[in-house]
Amino acid sequence: MKILVTGGLGYIGSHTVVALNEAGYEVVIVDNLSNTSLEVLDGIEAICGIRPTFYQLDLRNKESVVALFQQEPEIVGVIHFAASKAVGESVENPLLYYENNLSSFIYLLQELVNRPKAHLIFSSSCTVYGQADQMPITEHAPIKTAESPYGNTKQIGEEILSDTVRVSKGLSAIALRYFNPIGAHSSARIGELPLGVPQNLVPFITQTAAGLRKELAVFGNDYPTPDGTCIRDYIHVVDLAEAHVAALDRLVNGKEEASFEVFNLGTGTGSSVLEVVQTFERVSGQSLPYRIAARREGDVIQAFADTTKVNTVLGWKAKRGLEEALFSAWAWERKLRNLG
């Protein structure tokens, strides 16, 4: 069964390609290489023993999307990762995010609705909840006004998908609302590969430990949390990838209870920024220099998942903890920098 993975050489995409291959799916990858490297394809091949079909194209080009589906008529499902994802950058450059994250998605859906049967997994985000009123966050929590243009593109994306599925007889879809993916494949062949200054906490930690950054900036220590720093639900990227396979299996086997379903993906446990720093120091044996910086616009105080629905309905549960995720991230960073 042939599955298209957009953004398939990105961080979550590459790990999901591996999980799909391991589950017996045939994968076609699309990526414009704006935030990754072609070498990731080599890493996937090294892990799987298979080199997936790869197209370098920009999904914002409608003609390219049309041509892709003409060239790959056997595609029956799409896992859509291709999107810009940095909260801070989206605040600074909102139009980039609205164009990149929404136009490409619309062009994909326009192709899928023309097929007699198609399945789509949408890469959504816990940012759709904004600062939730209660913890842990369930799928029934109110969708609040987005704290950032990035979060807004995920809200709008879900609305577009819900509206489209409602009037499309052949399209079924699941939106997976991620919390905070971290870590790397245990082989250290693939991992998070940010270009430029990292926007996410863990790659900034590992780059600081590797000597690429002078120190880590902790954005705010005056939040109403036990140690004053933001709390997030950090999920191992391999667990996250396996959840995509479980969601796809559900659609392919016709087990969905509605044409559009939503699941939170997290561990159910919140960890503060300083807890992550201290855990990294413990598992890596590295002392990490950091400083307290001003709060960052767009950041919520805390967010961690209620995983009851995904555990019971999808039959998926996170297996890997914070220590394992941080250890794998450090192994990946060391391999990248030839640190032994």
C-alpha positions as CSV (number, residue, x, y, z in Angstrom):
1,M,0.0,0.0,0.0
2,K,1.6,3.2,-1.2
3,I,1.7,6.2,1.3
4,L,2.9,9.7,0.5
5,V,4.8,11.4,3.3
6,T,5.1,15.1,2.8
7,G,8.1,16.7,4.6
8,G,9.4,13.1,4.8
9,L,13.0,14.1,5.2
10,G,12.2,16.4,8.1
11,Y,12.5,15.4,11.8
12,I,9.2,13.7,12.5
13,G,8.7,12.8,8.9
14,S,11.9,10.7,8.6
15,H,11.2,8.7,11.7
16,T,7.7,8.1,10.5
17,V,9.0,6.9,7.1
18,V,11.1,4.3,9.0
19,A,8.1,3.2,11.1
20,L,5.9,2.9,8.0
21,N,8.6,0.8,6.2
22,E,8.8,-1.5,9.3
23,A,5.0,-1.9,9.2
24,G,5.1,-3.0,5.5
25,Y,3.9,0.2,3.8
26,E,5.5,1.5,0.6
27,V,6.6,5.1,1.1
28,V,6.9,8.0,-1.4
29,I,8.6,11.0,0.1
30,V,8.2,14.7,-0.9
31,D,10.3,17.4,0.6
32,N,11.6,20.8,-0.6
33,L,14.8,20.4,1.6
34,S,14.1,23.9,3.2
35,N,14.8,22.6,6.7
36,T,16.6,19.3,6.1
37,S,19.3,17.6,4.0
38,L,19.2,14.9,1.3
39,E,21.6,12.9,3.6
40,V,18.6,12.1,5.7
41,L,17.5,9.8,2.9
42,D,20.8,7.9,3.3
43,G,20.0,7.5,7.0
44,I,16.6,6.1,6.2
45,E,18.1,3.6,3.8
46,A,20.7,2.6,6.3
47,I,18.1,1.8,8.9
48,C,15.5,0.1,6.6
49,G,17.6,-1.4,3.8
50,I,15.2,0.3,1.4
51,R,15.6,3.7,-0.3
52,P,12.1,5.2,-0.6
53,T,11.1,7.0,-3.8
54,F,11.9,10.7,-3.3
55,Y,10.7,13.8,-5.0
56,Q,12.2,17.2,-4.3
57,L,9.4,19.7,-4.9
58,D,7.6,22.6,-3.2
59,L,4.0,21.8,-2.4
60,R,3.2,25.5,-2.7
61,N,3.4,25.0,-6.5
62,K,0.0,23.6,-7.4
63,E,1.2,22.3,-10.8
64,S,3.9,20.3,-9.1
65,V,1.3,18.7,-6.8
66,V,-1.0,17.8,-9.7
67,A,2.0,16.3,-11.6
68,L,3.0,14.3,-8.5
69,F,-0.3,12.6,-8.2
70,Q,-0.4,11.9,-11.9
71,Q,3.0,10.2,-11.6
72,E,2.0,8.3,-8.5
73,P,-1.6,7.1,-9.1
74,E,-1.3,4.3,-6.6
75,I,-1.1,6.6,-3.6
76,V,-3.9,5.7,-1.2
77,G,-2.9,7.7,1.8
78,V,-1.0,10.9,2.8
79,I,0.7,11.8,6.0
80,H,1.2,15.5,5.9
81,F,4.2,17.0,7.8
82,A,5.3,19.6,5.3
83,A,5.0,22.9,7.2
84,S,7.0,25.6,8.9
85,K,6.9,25.0,12.7
86,A,8.7,27.6,14.8
87,V,6.5,29.6,17.1
88,G,8.8,32.6,17.4
89,E,9.6,32.8,13.7
90,S,5.9,32.7,12.9
91,V,5.3,35.7,15.1
92,E,8.0,37.6,13.2
93,N,7.0,36.4,9.7
94,P,3.3,35.4,9.7
95,L,2.7,35.6,6.0
96,L,5.4,33.0,5.4
97,Y,3.6,30.6,7.7
98,Y,0.1,31.2,6.3
99,E,1.4,30.7,2.7
100,N,3.5,27.6,3.5
101,N,1.3,25.8,5.9
102,L,-2.1,26.4,4.3
103,S,-1.7,26.7,0.5
104,S,0.2,23.4,0.2
105,F,-2.3,21.6,2.3
106,I,-5.2,22.9,0.2
107,Y,-3.5,21.7,-3.0
108,L,-3.0,18.2,-1.5
109,L,-6.6,18.0,-0.5
110,Q,-7.8,19.0,-3.9
111,E,-6.0,16.0,-5.3
112,L,-7.2,13.6,-2.6
113,V,-10.9,14.5,-3.0
114,N,-10.8,13.4,-6.6
115,R,-9.9,9.8,-5.6
116,P,-12.6,7.2,-4.9
117,K,-10.9,6.3,-1.6
118,A,-8.1,8.2,0.3
119,H,-6.8,8.6,3.8
120,L,-5.0,11.5,5.4
121,I,-3.1,12.0,8.7
122,F,-2.7,15.7,9.5
123,S,0.2,16.8,11.6
124,S,-1.5,19.1,14.1
125,S,-0.3,20.5,17.4
126,C,-1.3,21.1,21.0
127,T,-0.9,24.8,20.3
128,V,-4.5,24.7,19.1
129,Y,-5.5,24.7,22.8
130,G,-3.6,27.8,23.6
131,Q,-3.2,28.1,27.4
132,A,-5.7,25.5,28.4
133,D,-7.9,26.0,31.4
134,Q,-7.2,22.5,32.9
135,M,-4.4,20.0,32.9
136,P,-4.0,17.5,31.5
137,I,-5.5,18.6,28.2
138,T,-8.2,16.4,26.7
139,E,-9.4,16.4,23.1
140,H,-12.6,18.2,24.4
141,A,-10.7,21.2,25.7
142,P,-11.8,24.4,24.0
143,I,-9.9,25.6,20.9
144,K,-8.7,29.0,22.0
145,T,-7.5,32.0,20.1
146,A,-4.0,31.0,18.9
147,E,-1.0,32.4,20.7
148,S,1.0,32.5,17.4
149,P,0.5,32.4,13.6
150,Y,2.0,28.9,13.7
151,G,-0.7,27.7,16.1
152,N,-3.3,29.5,14.0
153,T,-2.3,27.6,10.9
154,K,-2.9,24.3,12.8
155,Q,-6.3,25.5,13.9
156,I,-7.2,26.6,10.4
157,G,-5.8,23.4,8.9
158,E,-8.0,21.3,11.1
159,E,-11.0,23.4,10.1
160,I,-10.2,23.0,6.4
161,L,-9.8,19.3,6.8
162,S,-13.1,18.9,8.8
163,D,-15.0,20.9,6.2
164,T,-13.5,19.0,3.3
165,V,-14.1,15.5,4.8
166,R,-17.7,16.4,5.5
167,V,-18.5,16.8,1.8
168,S,-16.1,14.2,0.4
169,K,-17.4,10.7,0.2
170,G,-14.1,9.0,-0.2
171,L,-11.8,10.9,2.2
172,S,-11.2,9.9,5.8
173,A,-8.8,11.8,8.1
174,I,-7.2,11.9,11.5
175,A,-5.6,15.0,13.0
176,L,-2.8,14.2,15.5
177,R,-2.2,16.9,18.0
178,Y,1.4,16.6,19.1
179,F,2.8,17.8,22.2
180,N,6.7,18.2,22.2
181,P,8.6,15.7,20.1
182,I,12.3,15.1,21.1
183,G,15.0,12.5,20.7
184,A,16.3,10.5,17.8
185,H,16.3,7.0,16.3
186,S,18.3,4.6,18.5
187,S,20.7,4.0,15.5
188,A,21.7,7.7,15.6
189,R,21.2,7.6,11.8
190,I,18.4,10.1,11.8
191,G,17.4,12.8,14.3
192,E,16.5,16.5,14.6
193,L,18.5,18.5,12.1
194,P,17.6,22.2,12.5
195,L,19.2,24.6,10.0
196,G,20.6,27.7,11.7
197,V,19.8,28.5,15.3
198,P,17.5,25.9,16.8
199,Q,14.0,27.0,17.7
200,N,13.3,24.0,19.9
201,L,14.7,23.3,23.4
202,V,16.4,19.9,23.0
203,P,18.6,20.6,19.9
204,F,19.7,23.9,21.5
205,I,20.6,21.9,24.6
206,T,22.6,19.3,22.6
207,Q,24.3,21.9,20.5
208,T,25.3,23.8,23.6
209,A,26.7,20.6,25.1
210,A,28.6,20.0,21.9
211,G,30.2,23.5,22.0
212,L,28.3,25.0,19.1
213,R,26.4,27.4,21.3
214,K,27.9,29.4,24.1
215,E,25.0,28.9,26.4
216,L,21.3,27.9,26.6
217,A,18.7,30.6,27.0
218,V,15.9,29.7,29.3
219,F,13.0,31.9,28.4
220,G,11.5,33.1,31.6
221,N,11.8,31.8,35.2
222,D,8.8,33.7,36.7
223,Y,6.0,31.6,35.4
224,P,3.5,30.2,38.0
225,T,5.1,26.7,37.9
226,P,7.1,24.9,40.7
227,D,10.5,26.2,39.4
228,G,9.2,29.2,37.4
229,T,10.0,27.7,33.9
230,C,7.5,26.5,31.3
231,I,6.1,23.0,31.5
232,R,5.7,20.8,28.4
233,D,4.9,17.2,27.5
234,Y,8.0,15.8,25.9
235,I,7.4,12.7,23.7
236,H,10.0,10.5,22.1
237,V,9.9,11.0,18.3
238,V,9.9,7.2,17.7
239,D,6.8,6.8,19.8
240,L,5.3,9.7,17.8
241,A,6.2,8.0,14.6
242,E,4.6,4.7,15.7
243,A,1.4,6.6,16.5
244,H,1.1,7.7,12.9
245,V,1.3,4.1,11.8
246,A,-1.4,3.2,14.3
247,A,-3.6,6.0,13.0
248,L,-3.1,5.0,9.4
249,D,-3.9,1.4,10.2
250,R,-7.1,2.6,11.7
251,L,-8.2,4.4,8.5
252,V,-6.9,1.7,6.1
253,N,-8.8,-1.0,8.0
254,G,-12.0,1.1,8.1
255,K,-12.1,1.2,11.9
256,E,-12.7,5.0,12.2
257,E,-15.9,6.0,14.0
258,A,-16.2,9.2,12.1
259,S,-14.7,10.5,8.8
260,F,-12.7,13.0,10.8
261,E,-11.1,12.1,14.2
262,V,-8.7,13.9,16.5
263,F,-6.2,12.5,19.0
264,N,-3.7,14.0,21.4
265,L,-0.2,12.6,21.2
266,G,1.9,12.9,24.4
267,T,3.1,11.0,27.4
268,G,0.7,12.5,29.9
269,T,3.6,13.9,32.0
270,G,4.7,17.5,32.1
271,S,8.4,18.5,32.6
272,S,9.7,22.0,33.1
273,V,12.6,23.5,31.1
274,L,14.9,23.2,34.1
275,E,13.9,19.6,34.7
276,V,14.8,18.8,31.1
277,V,18.2,20.6,31.5
278,Q,18.9,18.7,34.7
279,T,17.9,15.3,33.2
280,F,20.1,15.9,30.2
281,E,23.1,16.7,32.4
282,R,22.4,13.5,34.3
283,V,22.1,11.2,31.3
284,S,24.9,12.8,29.3
285,G,27.4,13.6,32.0
286,Q,27.7,17.1,30.6
287,S,27.5,20.3,32.5
288,L,25.2,22.7,30.6
289,P,25.8,26.5,30.8
290,Y,22.5,28.4,30.7
291,R,21.1,31.8,31.4
292,I,17.7,33.1,32.2
293,A,16.3,35.3,29.4
294,A,13.1,37.3,29.0
295,R,9.9,35.4,28.3
296,R,9.3,34.6,24.6
297,E,6.2,35.9,22.9
298,G,3.8,33.1,22.0
299,D,4.8,30.7,24.8
300,V,2.1,29.2,27.0
301,I,2.8,28.5,30.7
302,Q,2.2,24.7,30.6
303,A,0.7,22.0,28.4
304,F,0.6,18.3,28.9
305,A,-1.7,15.7,27.4
306,D,-4.5,13.6,28.7
307,T,-3.7,10.4,26.6
308,T,-6.8,8.4,27.6
309,K,-8.4,8.6,24.1
310,V,-5.4,7.6,22.1
311,N,-4.5,4.9,24.6
312,T,-7.9,3.3,24.5
313,V,-9.2,4.0,21.0
314,L,-6.0,3.9,18.9
315,G,-4.3,1.3,21.1
316,W,-1.1,3.3,21.2
317,K,0.9,4.4,24.3
318,A,4.2,6.2,24.6
319,K,6.9,3.6,25.6
320,R,10.0,5.7,26.0
321,G,10.7,8.2,28.7
322,L,12.4,11.6,29.0
323,E,15.8,10.0,29.9
324,E,15.8,7.7,26.9
325,A,14.7,10.6,24.6
326,L,17.5,12.9,25.8
327,F,20.1,10.2,25.7
328,S,19.2,9.4,22.0
329,A,19.3,13.1,21.2
330,W,22.8,13.4,22.6
331,A,23.9,10.3,20.7
332,W,22.6,11.8,17.5
333,E,24.4,15.2,18.2
334,R,27.7,13.4,19.0
335,K,27.5,11.5,15.7
336,L,26.7,14.7,13.8
337,R,29.8,16.4,15.3
338,N,32.0,13.4,15.2
339,L,32.5,13.6,19.0
340,G,32.8,9.9,19.5
